[in-house]
Amino acid sequence: MNKEDIIKDLIEELRPFINMDGGDIEFIKYDDVEKIVYVKLTGACSMCLNQGDTLNSGLLYAIQEKVKDVKEVVNVNL
């Protein structure tokens, strides 16, 4: 299983917790050169003031447990 697939699976595991707060998360891409995961937060999470905590304390930490070299998780507004 490659890094991108590991990240996608982990996001799917965490999705129900984000859904409980009225939001959702969509995997956009993993930049293996920059070591950045790009996601899109929607619903209540798209405008949440705690978005940074969700991305960098929660999601980044969880991803780094399985893919050590990930440096950042970035929300994109498409």
Residue frames as a rotation matrix with the C-alpha (Angstrom) as fourth column:
MET 1
0.585 0.811 0.000 0.00
0.811 -0.585 0.000 0.00
0.000 0.000 -1.000 0.00
ASN 2
-0.311 -0.725 0.615 1.47
0.684 -0.620 -0.385 3.38
0.660 0.301 0.688 -0.99
LYS 3
-0.891 -0.145 -0.430 1.48
0.428 -0.586 -0.689 6.52
-0.152 -0.797 0.584 1.17
GLU 4
-0.773 0.634 0.005 -1.46
-0.573 -0.702 0.422 8.11
0.271 0.323 0.907 -0.61
ASP 5
-0.089 0.758 -0.647 -3.63
-0.062 0.644 0.763 5.03
0.994 0.108 -0.011 -0.07
ILE 6
-0.462 -0.147 -0.875 -2.67
0.818 0.310 -0.484 4.93
0.342 -0.939 -0.022 3.61
ILE 7
-0.981 0.076 -0.179 -3.65
-0.001 -0.922 -0.386 8.60
-0.194 -0.379 0.905 3.98
LYS 8
-0.500 0.846 -0.183 -6.96
-0.586 -0.175 0.791 8.08
0.638 0.503 0.583 2.15
ASP 9
-0.100 0.446 -0.890 -7.83
0.415 0.831 0.370 5.11
0.904 -0.332 -0.268 4.37
LEU 10
-0.695 -0.224 -0.683 -7.01
0.719 -0.193 -0.668 7.07
0.018 -0.955 0.296 7.50
ILE 11
-0.909 0.418 0.006 -9.19
-0.416 -0.906 0.080 9.99
0.039 0.071 0.997 6.39
GLU 12
-0.207 0.860 -0.466 -12.05
-0.316 0.392 0.864 7.52
0.926 0.326 0.190 5.82
GLU 13
-0.275 0.039 -0.961 -11.54
0.768 0.610 -0.195 6.18
0.578 -0.792 -0.198 9.37
LEU 14
-0.824 -0.155 -0.545 -11.69
0.497 -0.660 -0.564 9.71
-0.272 -0.735 0.621 10.80
ARG 15
-0.783 0.533 0.321 -14.61
-0.013 -0.529 0.849 10.91
0.622 0.660 0.421 8.65
PRO 16
0.077 0.902 -0.425 -17.34
0.648 0.279 0.709 9.76
0.758 -0.330 -0.563 11.12
PHE 17
-0.144 -0.188 -0.972 -15.85
0.938 -0.338 -0.074 11.93
-0.315 -0.922 0.225 13.87
ILE 18
-0.968 -0.190 -0.162 -15.86
0.117 -0.920 0.374 14.97
-0.220 0.343 0.913 11.59
ASN 19
-0.542 0.838 0.067 -19.41
0.193 0.046 0.980 14.12
0.818 0.544 -0.187 10.47
MET 20
-0.062 0.520 -0.852 -20.54
0.973 0.220 0.063 14.16
0.221 -0.825 -0.520 14.12
ASP 21
-0.435 -0.161 -0.886 -19.70
0.502 -0.860 -0.090 17.88
-0.747 -0.484 0.455 14.22
GLY 22
0.571 0.794 -0.207 -21.70
0.220 -0.391 -0.894 18.57
-0.790 0.465 -0.399 11.06
GLY 23
0.234 -0.568 -0.789 -18.75
-0.828 -0.542 0.145 18.63
-0.510 0.619 -0.597 8.69
ASP 24
0.918 -0.068 0.392 -17.00
0.234 0.889 -0.394 16.42
-0.321 0.453 0.831 6.21
ILE 25
0.117 -0.944 -0.309 -13.54
-0.540 -0.321 0.778 15.96
-0.834 0.076 -0.547 4.75
GLU 26
0.983 0.142 0.117 -12.42
0.034 0.489 -0.872 15.08
-0.181 0.861 0.476 1.26
PHE 27
0.084 -0.986 0.146 -8.93
0.405 0.168 0.899 13.95
-0.910 -0.016 0.413 0.27
ILE 28
0.818 0.113 -0.564 -7.59
-0.402 -0.591 -0.700 16.09
-0.412 0.799 -0.438 -2.59
LYS 29
0.706 -0.632 -0.319 -3.98
-0.023 0.429 -0.903 14.97
0.708 0.645 0.289 -3.05
TYR 30
0.781 -0.610 -0.137 -0.69
0.254 0.109 0.961 14.11
-0.571 -0.785 0.239 -1.40
ASP 31
0.782 -0.617 -0.084 2.39
-0.443 -0.457 -0.771 15.98
0.438 0.640 -0.631 -2.58
ASP 32
0.871 -0.441 -0.215 5.20
0.491 0.792 0.363 13.48
0.011 -0.422 0.907 -1.99
VAL 33
-0.004 -0.891 0.454 7.88
0.630 -0.355 -0.691 16.08
0.776 0.283 0.563 -2.79
GLU 34
-0.283 -0.025 0.959 6.65
-0.423 -0.894 -0.148 18.76
0.860 -0.448 0.243 -0.36
LYS 35
-0.793 0.040 -0.608 5.22
0.442 0.724 -0.530 16.13
0.419 -0.689 -0.592 2.04
ILE 36
-0.807 0.591 0.011 1.89
-0.503 -0.677 -0.536 17.97
-0.310 -0.438 0.844 2.26
VAL 37
-0.652 0.723 0.227 -1.59
0.746 0.666 0.024 16.43
-0.134 0.185 -0.974 2.39
TYR 38
-0.902 0.431 -0.017 -4.30
-0.419 -0.866 0.273 18.53
0.103 0.254 0.962 0.76
VAL 39
-0.624 0.777 -0.082 -7.89
0.770 0.594 -0.232 18.09
-0.132 -0.207 -0.969 1.93
LYS 40
-0.648 0.530 0.546 -11.15
-0.180 -0.804 0.566 19.98
0.740 0.269 0.617 1.59
LEU 41
-0.845 0.437 -0.308 -13.24
0.426 0.205 -0.881 20.55
-0.322 -0.876 -0.360 4.70
THR 42
-0.640 0.711 0.292 -16.93
0.010 -0.373 0.928 21.05
0.768 0.597 0.232 4.02
GLY 43
0.281 0.856 -0.434 -20.11
0.617 0.185 0.765 21.65
0.735 -0.483 -0.476 5.98
ALA 44
0.985 0.161 -0.055 -19.69
0.137 -0.562 0.815 23.07
0.100 -0.811 -0.576 9.46
CYS 45
0.411 -0.904 -0.114 -15.92
0.674 0.218 0.706 22.43
-0.614 -0.367 0.699 9.30
SER 46
0.136 -0.381 0.915 -15.41
0.923 -0.287 -0.256 24.71
0.360 0.879 0.312 6.31
MET 47
0.218 0.014 0.976 -15.90
-0.003 -1.000 0.015 27.87
0.976 -0.007 -0.218 8.37
CYS 48
0.830 0.157 -0.536 -14.99
0.479 0.294 0.827 26.58
0.287 -0.943 0.169 11.82
LEU 49
0.695 -0.579 0.427 -12.64
-0.640 -0.769 -0.001 28.67
0.329 -0.272 -0.904 13.95
ASN 50
0.371 -0.542 0.754 -11.02
-0.559 0.518 0.647 25.45
-0.742 -0.662 -0.111 15.19
GLN 51
0.975 0.048 -0.215 -10.16
-0.212 0.470 -0.857 24.28
0.059 0.882 0.468 11.68
GLY 52
0.206 -0.978 -0.026 -6.43
-0.738 -0.137 -0.661 24.69
0.643 0.156 -0.750 12.37
ASP 53
-0.236 -0.236 0.943 -6.66
-0.890 0.443 -0.112 22.43
-0.391 -0.865 -0.314 15.41
THR 54
0.704 0.569 0.425 -8.55
-0.323 0.789 -0.522 19.79
-0.632 0.231 0.740 13.43
LEU 55
0.896 -0.354 -0.269 -5.97
-0.208 0.202 -0.957 19.82
0.393 0.913 0.107 10.66
ASN 56
0.134 -0.988 0.079 -2.71
-0.491 -0.136 -0.860 20.26
0.861 0.077 -0.503 12.53
SER 57
-0.397 -0.262 0.880 -3.31
-0.913 0.211 -0.349 18.78
-0.094 -0.942 -0.323 15.93
GLY 58
0.276 0.637 0.719 -5.77
-0.536 0.723 -0.435 16.03
-0.798 -0.266 0.542 15.06
LEU 59
0.974 0.224 -0.020 -5.41
-0.133 0.499 -0.856 14.97
-0.182 0.837 0.516 11.46
LEU 60
0.407 -0.894 -0.184 -1.69
-0.678 -0.161 -0.717 15.68
0.612 0.417 -0.672 11.05
TYR 61
-0.246 -0.491 0.835 -0.87
-0.938 0.338 -0.077 13.78
-0.244 -0.803 -0.544 14.22
ALA 62
0.464 0.516 0.720 -2.96
-0.333 0.855 -0.398 10.80
-0.821 -0.054 0.568 13.12
ILE 63
0.963 -0.131 -0.236 -1.40
-0.204 0.223 -0.953 10.75
0.177 0.966 0.188 9.65
GLN 64
0.167 -0.981 0.101 2.13
-0.850 -0.195 -0.489 11.05
0.499 -0.004 -0.866 11.02
GLU 65
0.174 -0.044 0.984 1.53
-0.724 0.671 0.159 7.94
-0.667 -0.740 0.085 13.10
LYS 66
0.606 0.164 0.778 1.39
0.269 0.878 -0.395 5.97
-0.748 0.449 0.488 9.83
VAL 67
0.561 -0.455 0.692 3.25
0.714 -0.157 -0.682 8.18
0.419 0.877 0.237 7.33
LYS 68
0.303 -0.490 -0.817 6.09
0.846 -0.257 0.468 9.75
-0.439 -0.833 0.336 9.34
ASP 69
-0.642 -0.758 0.113 7.39
0.718 -0.544 0.434 12.19
-0.268 0.360 0.894 6.72
VAL 70
0.183 0.760 0.624 4.15
0.780 -0.498 0.378 14.19
0.598 0.418 -0.684 6.26
LYS 71
-0.790 -0.599 -0.130 4.88
0.574 -0.649 -0.499 17.77
0.215 -0.469 0.857 7.32
GLU 72
-0.831 0.494 -0.257 1.53
-0.354 -0.825 -0.441 19.51
-0.430 -0.276 0.860 6.95
VAL 73
-0.399 0.809 0.431 -2.17
0.896 0.444 -0.006 19.14
-0.196 0.384 -0.902 6.21
VAL 74
-0.934 0.038 -0.354 -3.67
-0.106 -0.979 0.176 22.00
-0.340 0.202 0.918 4.20
ASN 75
0.000 0.982 0.189 -7.34
0.575 0.154 -0.803 22.78
-0.818 0.108 -0.565 3.60
VAL 76
-0.957 -0.248 0.148 -8.04
0.254 -0.480 0.840 23.94
-0.137 0.842 0.522 0.05
ASN 77
-0.116 0.934 -0.338 -11.03
-0.037 -0.344 -0.938 25.96
-0.993 -0.096 0.075 -1.00
LEU 78
-0.874 -0.181 0.452 -12.11
0.394 0.282 0.875 24.70
-0.286 0.942 -0.175 -4.41
